[in-house]
Amino acid sequence: MSESAERDQRHRERMQRKKQVVDEKIAQAPDERGVLLVLTGNGKGKSSSGFGMAARALGHGLRVGIVQFIKGARSTGEETFFRRFPDEVRYHVMGAGFTWETQDRQDDIAKAEAAWAVAVELMRDPQVALVLLDELNIALKYGYLQLDQVIADIQARPAHQHVVVTGRGAPPALVEAADTVTDMGMTKHAFKAGIKAQKGVEF
């Protein structure tokens, strides 16, 4: 047997063993229910991942609810895209801009509270399969909302509904309550090299 054929055979055997392990794990996890996903960390991609999941749900014919905390001063590509599906996506931009731009804590609190009321409404609707709470972690980090109430409201959602929370600085209690947590680290960032955010790759 040639060296290439032996390598192919070893690869095939290794993949067969791996498939057996994966199949066993799938068989041991038959539970199907809504999950809470938290996307946090200092790296780029938290909101992008959340909106990717919203697009995936939409592709499966599911209804989606989106609430954007903090953001709102500028239009975004994701908003422009998802507003093309008014019957499937309920899209709410509820912020006034980044905290360093608004510089008004009381107004930020009022807007966060109004946004949370909309989020709760979405999480009480059994027809909404996925709720994306974009930059909610920032509102929690600055104390604009009561963390205990937020977690209780999320946990009271319909059993099949998925909730995705984005934003750096996710509080430990929310991380503990989540089913899946991804902490996105930053290795390099174009903005630090003097490259500004541009359409399609907003930073």
ABEGO torsion letter per residue (X at the ends): XBAAAAAAAAAAAAAAAAAAAAAAAAAABABBBBBBBBBBEABBGAAAAAAAAAAAAAAAGBBBBBBBBGBGABBBAAAAAAAABAAABBBBBABAEBAAAAGBAAAAAAAAAAAAAAAAAAAABAABABBBBBGAAAAAAAGABBAAAAAAAAAABBAABBBBBBEBGBBAAAAAABABBBBBBBABBAAAAGBBBBBGABX
